Amino acid sequence: MKLEKTKNARRNILFGILNKVITMFLPFVVRSVIIYALSAEYLGLNSLFSSILQVLNLTELGFSSAMVYSMYKPIAENDDETICALLNFYRKIYFIIGCIVLSLGLLLLPFLDKLINGDVPDNINIYILYLCYLVNTVLSYMMFAYRSSLLNAHQRTDVISNINTITLGSMYFLQIIVLIATKNYYTYVLMMPAFTILNNLIVAGVSRKYYPQYECKGELDSTLISGIKKQTVGLMVNKICAVSRNSLDNIFVSTFLGLAATAMYGNYYYIMNAIIAILMVVSNGLLAGVGNSIVTESPEKNYSDLNKINFVYMWFAGWCTICLICLYQPFMKLWVGKKLMFPNVVAIAFGIYFYALEMGVVRGVYSDAAGLWWENRYRAIVETIANLILNYILVKCFGILGIIVATLISLLVINFGFGSQIVFKYYFKNKKLHEYFIYQMYYAFVTLVLGGVTYYIVNSIKIDGVVGLALKFLICCCVPNILYVLAYHRTNEYKIAMPWILKIFHMDWLIRIICKGQR
């Protein structure tokens, strides 16, 4: 079965972005209410516990991604029997993973206070709160998380996005009401497992409605199980790398700098992560289609698609980077005030961190779709070790800035460089890696120049408050994108990519205008 990749990608991206806008805006309101109704230390606890549980989730070993990858081929070949066996295998493994996460989480209880530098808010029992977070994590594994793999593998992430929009949106809305009305942090936390149960029940029901032919039955042959195990080991190493880059950063901040610094770091990271989440919708929306294309198309065709998608993605990522660097401080001043703000250099470092992270996203989509997790294992190990060592050294020397610089070094040198080499060595074998690097450096240079111009213009505006922020945002929307068009309009990538992106958003009528303008 050859999936309708363009149609599915458009649907996944549009509904995914809607989901992210709602599920990122409402938590932003929640964070604001916690800051003003309670204190920044409560946010620090939230960030710390979430980070700890993300580390514990390493026991999942990236198994879900391996299962979705293993479904691409049987879906393309209409092999329902294999899909049912995969689903049955997935359910059993996820139950075991849930038990492991619960056990490891309980073993960590005696050491919980060692991860907090400074005082804990009054009338708060960190052990009870931690157990609530732990139960919330375990519930997904114990219930119907395995059913979501069917929707992901069939490129229907839009369905999952819509379910999350409804359930998470309702949860955040109720949490806001509870925090304002009662200022009870325990009630706020207890809503998480309740809505996790609801979300799992809805996903299970919808997936059964869409794909009634798939039931948990049958057994996999040993060859397929061996392949899944190999991919899972590779995914485990890659996931450890991702956790060391994100969650362990928070733990380092809490351990060395305290809960207040963790809350401040969390606020800046939250804004950056909101943009990452929206861009992740794009990459996730493309993943199943790219996976189907890996099975049905040649590497040459996929390389052409890679260049096209990467051009559009880096344009958007570059624009987001410019917006972050220009608007971070004005927004933080309005939101949390000067007392909870970092210096300008830290805000700029967060923007560079964002761009460095996004440079490898499209390449990562093709790497994941081709199942190159095993081949990436050494890259992930080296990146993880380097990040941990650099975090430990630089946080002592430079504080928060040291954490960001440590991550930047490991991202640019190891993730981007080594990771790109692996994709070209094992999949795009007949293509030149240095050409890809040249394109990426060119995109980065253009973004640097345009960012400098926009930053100068924005900083020349002396208007503060909401009006000033709105005016600066308008400048960030117009100036860099006009300059991007001027910089790119004569390139082949622009001429190829623009008709494609207009087609995705049903703007085919503009293709004729663009083509006429290139003559």
N, C-alpha and C positions, 0 to 999 in steps of 0.2 A: 504494500500500500504506500503510494507516494503522497506525502502530506502536502496540503496547499500552504506552502511555506510563507508566501507574502501575505495572504489573507490571515493566517494564524498569527504571524508576527505582528501585523497591524493591530489585531484584536488583543493580543497579549500585552502589547506595549501600552495601548490606550487605557485598558482597564487596569493594568498594573500601575500606571502613573496615577490614575484616579485613586486607587487604593493607597498608594504611598503618600499622596497629598493629604488624604484624610488621616491615615494612621501615623503620619509624622507631625501634622499640625496639632492634633489632639494631645499626644504626649508632650508636645512643647507647652501646651496650656497646663498640663498636669505638672510639669517641672516648674513652671512659673508659680503655680498655686503652692507647691511644696516649699519653694524658696520664701515666699511671702507669708504663708500661713504657718509654716513650721520653721525650718532653717536649712542652710546649705548642707549641714552634716547629714540630714536625711537623704539628700541626693547622693552624697558620698557613699552611704550604706547601699543604696539602690545600685549604683555603679559597681561597687565592690562585689556584692553578691551575684549580680548578673555576670561579672567577669569570672568569678570562681566557677560558676556552673557552666560557663562556656568551656572552661578548661576541662571540667568533668565530662562534658559532652564529647571529648576526644574518644571516649569509649565507643561512640557511634562509628568511629573509624572511617567516616566518609562512606559508610555502607549504602546510604540512600542514593548517592550519586552513582555508585557502581551498579546498583539495581536498575536505575533509570537507563543508564548506558546499555546494560545487558538487554533491555526491552526494545531498543531501537531496531535491531535486526528482525526479531520475531514479529514485530508490528509491521515492518515493511513487507514481510513474507506472509502475513496473515496466519501466523502459527499460534493459534489460541491455546493449544495444549501447553506449550512452553511458557506462555505468559501466565497461565494459571499456576503452573509449578513454581515459577519465579515469585509470584505473589504469596504462595504458601510458605516458601522458604524465607521470604522477607518478613512475614508475620512472626515466625518462630524466632528469628534472629533478633528482631526488635524487642520482643519480650525479654530475651536474655540480656540485651543491652540495658533495658530499663532496670533490671535487677542489679546489674553491675553499677550503674550510675547511682542508684539508691544506696548500695553498700559503700561505695567510695565517698559519697556525700556524708554518710553517717560517721565514717572513720575520720573525716576532717573536722568534726565538731570540737574535739578538745584543743585544736590549734587555731580556732577561729579568731580569738582575741589577739593572737600574735600578728595578724595581718592588718591590724588597725593601729595607726600611730596617733595618739591623742585621745581625747574624751569622746564618749558615745553620748548621744542625746539622752536626756533624763527620761525615766519611765519606759525605756526601750530595752527589751531582752533580745540581744542579737541572735541568740540560739533559736528562739521561737520564730523570729523573722526568717532566719536562714532556712529552717525546716519548711516554711511556707513556700519559699522559692524553690527548694529542692523537690517538694511534692509536685509543684507546677511543671517542672522539667520532666519528672518521671512519668507523669500521666500521659503525655503524648506518646511515649514509647509503649506504654501498657495498653493503649486503646487502639485507634485506627489510623495512625500516621502512615502505615504501609499502603493504605488505599490511595493516598495522594500521588504515589508513584505512577499510577495509571494515567491520571490527568496530566502530569508532567511529561511523561513519555509520548503521549498523544498530542503534545503541543497545545494543551488546554489550560495553561497557567492562568488564563483570564478567569476561569471558574473559581480557582483557588483565591485569586485576588478579590473577586466579588464576595466570597464567603468571609474572607478576612476583613474586608471593609465593613461588613455588617456586624460581625461578632466583636472585633476589636474596637470598632467605632463606638458600639454600645457600651463596652467595658470602660473605655476611657471617659465617656460622657458620665457614666455613673460614678467613676472614681473622682472626677472633678466635683460632682455634687457632694459626695461623702466628705471629701477633704475640706470643702468650704463650710459645710453644715456642721460637721462633727470634729474636724481636725484629728481624726483617729487614723493613725498610720496602719494599724493592724487590719482594720476593715478594708482599707485601700489594697493591701497586699493579698488578703483572702479572696478578693474578686478575681485574681489571676487564675488560680486553679479551677474556679467555677466556670469561667468562660473558656478555658482550655478544653474542659469536658464538652461544652456546648459546640465548640468549633470542630472537635473530632467527630462528634455525632453527625453534624451536618455534612462534613466532607465524606464520611462513610456512606451516608444516604444518597448524596448526589452522584458519587462515583458508581454506586450500584445502579442508579437510574440510567446513567450514560453508557455504562459498559456491563450490562447484566450477564453477558456471556463469560465474564471472568470471575471465577470463584477460587478460594484457597484450596486447591486439590492437586494431587500429583506430586511426583518427586523429580528432581533435576538429576541429569546424568553427571557422573564424576568429572567429566571434562569441563562442563560448564561451571560446576562448583569451583574447580581449580582456577578457572579464569577469573571468576568473581573474587576469590580469595587474593589472587595476585593484584587485581585492580584495587581491592580494598586496602591492602598493605601500602600501595603507592598513595592512595587517597589519605590514609591515616597520617603519613609523613607530611603530606601537603597541608592537611588540616592542622597539625601541630604548628606548622609554620604560620598559618593564618592566625591562630590563637595567640602565638607569641607576639605577633605584630599588633594585635588589638587588645585582647583581654589582659595579657600579662603587663602591658603598659600601665593599665589602671591599677593593677596590684602593686607594681613598682612605685607608682605615685602615692598610693595609700600607705605603703610601708615606709617610704623615705620622707614623704612630705606632708602626710596627714589627710584626714577626711575633707577638710575645707579645700585643699588644693585638688583633691580628687574630684570634688564637685565642680570646681572651676574648669579643670581639664575636661570633665564630662560635658559641661555646657558647650565649650568650643568644639569638642569632638562630635557632639550631638548635631550641631549645625552642619558640620562637614559631612557627617554620616547621613543626614537627611538628603543631601545632594547625591551622595554615593548610592543611596537606596533607590532614588529615581533612575539613575543611570543603570543600576543593577537590573531594574525592570526591563530595560532595553536589552541588556546582554542575556538575561534569562529568557526573555521573549524570543530571542534568536536561537537559543541553544538547541532546542529540540529540532528546529528547522535545519540548523547546521548539521546536527547529528544525522538527520535523514539524508542530507546532501552528501555527507561523508560516505554513506552507504551507496547512494545512487549516482553520484557525479564523480568526475575525475579530479585529481589533485590540482590540475591546471585551472579548471573551472572554479574550484574552491579558492585558489590563490587569487584569482581575479576578484571574487566576491570579498575576500579578506581585505584587499586594498580599498575596495569601494566602501565597505562598512567602516573600516578603520579611519578613512578620511572624514566621513560624517561624524563618527564618534569622537575623534580628537578635536574636531571643530567645536562640538558641543561641550566636551570636557574642558577645552581651553577657555571657552566663554564662561563656564561655571567657575573656573579657577580665577579669572579676572574679577568676577562678581564677588567671590569670597575674599580676595585680597583687598578689594576696594570697600566692601560693605561690612566686613567682620566687626570692626571696632565701632562704627556708628550704630550698628544693630545691637551689639552687646551693651553699649552705653544706655540705650533705650530700655533694653530688656532687664538687665540685672544691676546696672549702675557701675560706677567706677571702681567700687570696692571689690567687685568680683571679676575684674578685667585683668588680662595679662598685658604686658607691653606690646607695642606695635610689631616688634620683630618676631614675637611668638605667633601673632595672627598671620603674618606673611609666611612664616614657616609652615603653618597649618595649610595655607593655600598651595605651597610647593609640594607638601606631603600629598595633598589630594591629587595634584597633577601626576606626580610620580606613580601613585597607585593606579591611576586610570590608564597610563601608558601601556600597560600590559593586559588590559581587559579583553580586547578583541582577540589578541593572540591567545589569551587564556581560554576563550570560548572555543576556538578551534582545537586547542590542546585537549580540553575536556571532552569535546565531541568526538575526537579521535581516540580517546581513552589512553592518553599518554601519562597517566598518573605514576605508573611504575617507573617509566623513564625519567620522571621528574623527581624521584625520591632523593637523590643526592643533592640536587639543587635546593630542595626544601630543607634538608638537614643542615646544610652549610648556612643557609639564610637564617634558620632558627638559632643556631649556635652564635652566629655573628651578632644577631639582634639582641640576644640575651646578654652577651658579654659587653656590647656597646652600651646597652641600657644601664647596666650596673656601673660602668665606668663614668659615662657622661652625665647620668642623673646626679652623681655626687659633685661633678664639676660645674654643671650648668643648670641644674634643676629641670624644670619642665622643658626648656629648650633642648636640653641634652637628650630627653626621651624622643623628641621629634627628629632630631638630627641623627640619632642612632637608627631609627626606622628608615629615614631617607637614604642613608648609606647602604643599608642592606637591600632596600628596594631597587635602587638604581644599578648598583654594581652586580648584585647576585640575581634578584628576581627578574629584572628586565633583560640583562645581558645573557645570563646562563639560561633562563627560561625560554628566550627567543631562539637560542641556538638549538635547543632540544626539539622544538616544533619543526624547524627547518631540517634538522638531521633525520628525523623519523617520519615526517609526513610530507612536507614540501621539499622533497629530496633534490629536485632538479632546479630549485630556485636559489637565488643568491641572497644570503643573509645580510650582507652589507648594504644592499639596496633598501631593505626594510629598515635598517638602522638609519640610513640617510633620510628616508621619509620621516621617521619619528623625530630625528634631530631638527629637521626643517620645520615640522609642526611646532615643536617646542620653542624654537627660535622666534617664529612668527608670534606665538603666544606671549613670549617674553617681551618683545618690542611693543606689541599692542597693549599688553598689560601695563607697561611703563607709561605709555601715552595716556591711557585711561586713568591710571592712578594719579597722575599729575593733574588731570582735569578735575577729577573728583575731589582731590585735596584742596583745590583752589576755591571750592565752594565752602563758605563759612556759615551756612545756614544749618542749625541743629534741629533736633526733634524729628517728628514724623514727616514734616514737610521736607526737611533736608534729606532724610533717608530716601523718601520717594523720588526726589529730584536726582539723587545720586544713582538710584536704581535705574531710572529712565536713561541716564547717560550710559550706564553699563549695558543696557539693552541695545542701545543704538550705536554708539561709537565703535566698540570692538567688532560687532558684526558687519558694519559697513566696511571697516578696514579689512576684515577677513575676506569679504567679497572682492575687494580690490587686490588683495594679495593672492587669491586663489583662482580668480575667474578665468585665467588663461591656461590653467593646468588641465591635463587630461582627466585627473581624478574628479575635478569639479564638474566637467562636462559629462562624465559617466554617472556620477553619484546623484546629481541634482534631479534628473528625470526619475531615477529610482525612488528617491525619498518623496518626491511629489506624488508618485504613483501610489505609494503606501498610504498617503493621507488623502487620496481621492482628489488630487489637484492636477490631473493629467492635462487639463487645459493650459496650464502654465508651461508645460514642456515645449510647446510650439514657440512660445515667446522667448524662452531661454535659448532654444536652438537657433532661432532667428537672430538673437542678440550675439551669438558666437560667430556669425558669418562675417 
